[in-house]
C-alpha cells in the first residue's frame, strides 16, 4: 500500500518550471533515496510534500491528506491554516541547515513541538527527549545552545526534534550537505540506526553508498522529472537511462 502518491505535480518559481508533471509512488514503510544533479527539483519536491511550498498543478496524497493547488483537504473538507500546520508537524522534516531556534537550549528545541503543538504532558516529553538525546550521544548537551554545538551535533538535535513528533513519514533534505566530511558519518549513522526506524522515509542525498545501504528504492531526478527509479542495485549498478549513467560517472 502506498503512503505517498504524486500525480502530475507542477511547481513554478516565477518562470522557472521546477517540477514538471512529476509522478511518484512511495510504499508505506519504504526508504527512498532521491538522487540527481543540483537544480533537478529534489529539495523542492520534499518541501511540497510538507506544504512548505505550494504546487501549481497535480496532487500529492499523503495517507488521507490531499495537497492540491487550491489547498489541502481530507475527503471533501478543506483544511484550515491551523490544521495544515498540524499536518506539517506530523511529517518529520530535517533540513540542510538544521533550523534550530538559536535562543533555545537543545532540550527546549526538542520539546517545543510535542508540548506546544501536540499538547503532551511536559514530564513525559522531557523524559522521552532525554532518552533520545542519550541515544545520539548528546545527553550532556541538553542545556547547551545551538551556537555552542558543532554542525554534526546540531543536525543530530534536529533529527531528535523531528522524531519527538512520532512521525509516520520522515523527510531529509540533504541532511549532510552543510557538514564537514568528518561529521557526515555520525549523522548518517543516526539516520540509519534511529531515524528511519521502519517508518516511511525520503532522503535527498548525494551520499551514494549510504543510499545503497539504507534505501529500498532509488529515485533519480533531472530537470524536474523522475528519470529512473528502482532497487539500488538496478539504478546504481545497471542504470537504463543515459542521463542516470552520466550523473553516476561523476562519482567514479
Number of C-alpha atoms within 10 A of each C-alpha: 9 14 17 20 17 20 15 15 23 22 24 16 11 7 6 8 14 22 27 18 17 21 17 15 14 19 16 17 18 20 24 25 26 27 27 23 15 12 13 19 22 28 20 21 24 21 18 16 23 25 19 13 15 20 24 15 19 18 21 26 20 19 15 10 17 21 24 18 15 11 15 24 18 13 9 8 8 16 18 12 11 9 13 19 15 14 16 16 19 21 22 25 25 24 21 17 17 21 13 20 15 12 11 15 18 29 21 18 22 30 23 18 18 23 18 11 14 13 11 13 11 14 10 11 20 17 11 15 25 18 14 21 22 14 14 19 13 18 16 11 18 18 12 15 19 23 13 12 14 13 20 22 21 22 29 25 27 23 28 28 27 23 25 20 20 15 18 17 25 25 25 24 23 20 27 26 15 16 17 12 10 8 16 18 15 17 21 19 13 18 20 15 13 16 20 21 12 13 16 21 28 24 28 24 20 19 17 16 11 15 22 18 10 19 21 18 23 25 23 25 24 21 17 22 21 22 17 19 22 15 15 23 13 14 21 20 12 11 19 14 12 11 15 22 15 11 15 18 8 7 9 5
